[in-house]
Amino acid sequence: MAEFDYDLAIIGAGPGGYVSAIRASQLGLKTVVIEKDKPGGVCGNWGCIPSKSLLSMAETFHSIKSLEAMGVKVDKTSFDYQKVHARSRAASDRSGKGVAGLLKRNKIELLSATATLTSPHELQLTTAEGKRTVTSKNILIASGSSPRVIPGFEFDEQQVLSSTGILAMDKLPESLVILGAGAIGMELAYIMNAFGVKVSVVEMLDRVLPLEDADISKVVESELKKQGITFLTSTKASDLKKSKAGISLQIETKSGQKSKLEAEKILVAVGRSPNSANLGLEKLGIAIEKGFVVTGDYYQTSVKSVFAIGDLIASPLLAHVASKEGEIAVEYIAGHGHEKRLDPSLIPGAVYTEPGVGSFGLTEAKALEQKLDISVYSFPYQGIGKANAIEKAVGLVKIVCDKKTHEILGGHVVGYSATEMIHEILLARKAELLPEDIASMVHAHPTISEGIMEAMRGIEGWAIHV
Ligand code: FAD
C-alpha cells in the first residue's frame, strides 16, 4: 500500500491551483484538488473573467458614439444591464466548467471541501457529508486572497461594495464613489462610467495607477476624465455614513481642504488580503509575514513538504503569476525543477481600460531612484498609421534602457491593444535582445506593433514617424 493517498494535494482551484494540478498530472504525480467554492477561483468567478466580459460589453456600448458618427442611428433607450450582467455570469460559468473539464481530462480528482492542514502530510476536509482526512506526500496551498477591508468602510455588499459585490450586482446605481485607483478600481470605474453611472474615484496617492510609469498614468487619467469620470487624487476619505438615500463620506485634500462626497453606493478597491487564516498554518509553524506565507526559491514554505503560491504569497496579485508560480513549484516537486522563483522584472501587468496599459520592469522613476544611467524614449500613438486609421491615436510606447549597453530595463505601453502589445517587448527582454534587434525587424504595416519598432528606433536615435 502507498504511504500517502496522493503525491500532491492542492488547496484551491483558482489559476494557481488548477494550473499546478494539470502540470503535476503531466509530470506523473497523483494529484487531488480541494476547492470549497467553484472551480476557477477569484479569477474565473469574481475577477479576471467576469470583469473582462463586462469590459468588452462596456467598450461595445461606449463605441456606439462612433457608430453615430458614421450615420448609424442607435436607439439607446432600451439598455438592459440585467442582460449585460447575465452574460458576465455566463462567461464565469463557462470558465468554471472549462476548469472542471480540464481537471477531469487530466485525471485529477476535484473534491468539494474546505481544507485545513493538520500535519505536514495531512489535510482535514470538511464536506457537506462531514469530515474526512487525506494524506499527501506534498501539499500546495493556493487559497488566494479576499478584498481588503478598511476600518470604517466594512462591506455590506448593498451600499458599501467590494469588487465581488459590484460584479454580483445586476442593477446599476445612479452614482458611485470608488475608493482606490489601482487596476481593479480603474477597470470598474471605466465599466460603470461607460454604462452611464456617475463615477468619482478617490485616491490617496497623487495619481491614478500609482504603480505604473507616471507618463502612463497621465494618459489614462486624462482619457478617462474625458469619458466623464471624476478623479480626486491626493485625497483622503473618512467618516463614511449610510442612509436610505445612499452614502456620504468626508474627503480631504493634501492641502487640508475638506468637503463631503455623496453617491448611491461606494466601491472599496484598496487592495486584497491573503487567505492565510484558518488553514492551520500557525500550528504547523509555517512562517507568515503580514498575512502572506513566506516561501523560498521553489515556493516551499518553512515546512519542507508544504508549498504556497499565488495571491497567498507576497508577489504581484495576478492570475498569470499564480499559474507560473504553481508550475515552478510542481516541476520542483516532480524533480524537473530547473526554473527558480519568478523574476519580478519579467512579470507583465495589464490594465484593461480603454485606453489600456501593458507594462513590465522598471519605470523611469524607479530606474532613476536606483541611480541607473538610462536612456528613455516614448513613441506617440499619433505616429502609428493603424492607430490613426482606426481613430485610436491616443497613447505611447515607452522604453527604459541602460544608457551604455542598451539592455531593456522596462517596457510601458498605454493605448489601444497595449495589453497584447507588451509581450513583444517582454520577449525581447527575456531573450536578451537589444532595441536594435526590434528596430531593424520588419513589422507588418499597418499594425499597432509598428509603435514598438518605432520606440526601439527612437532609443537608437532614428524613429521615422515623429
Ligand atoms: P484564487 O483565484 O483566489 O483562488 C483561490 C481558491 O482557493 C478559491 O477558489 C477559494 O475558494 C479556494 N480556497 C480558499 N481557501 C480554501 C480552503 N481552506 N479549502 C478549499 N478551498 C479553498 N489578475 C490578472 O492577472 N488579470 C486580470 O485581469 C485580473 N482581474 C481581476 C479583477 C478583479 C475584480 C479581481 C478581484 C482580481 C483580478 N485579478 C486579475 C487577480 C486574480 O484574480 C488573482 O490574482 C488570482 O485569482 C489569484 O489566483 P490564486 O489561484 O492565487 O487564488
Boltz pocket constraint, residues with backbone or C-beta under 6 A from the ligand:
constraints:
  - pocket:
      binder: B
      contacts: [[A, 11], [A, 12], [A, 13], [A, 14], [A, 15], [A, 16], [A, 17], [A, 34], [A, 35], [A, 36], [A, 37], [A, 38], [A, 39], [A, 40], [A, 41], [A, 42], [A, 43], [A, 44], [A, 46], [A, 47], [A, 48], [A, 49], [A, 51], [A, 113], [A, 114], [A, 115], [A, 116], [A, 142], [A, 143], [A, 144], [A, 145], [A, 163], [A, 184], [A, 275], [A, 278], [A, 279], [A, 309], [A, 310], [A, 311], [A, 312], [A, 316], [A, 317], [A, 318], [A, 319], [A, 320], [A, 321], [A, 322], [A, 350]]
      max_distance: 6.0
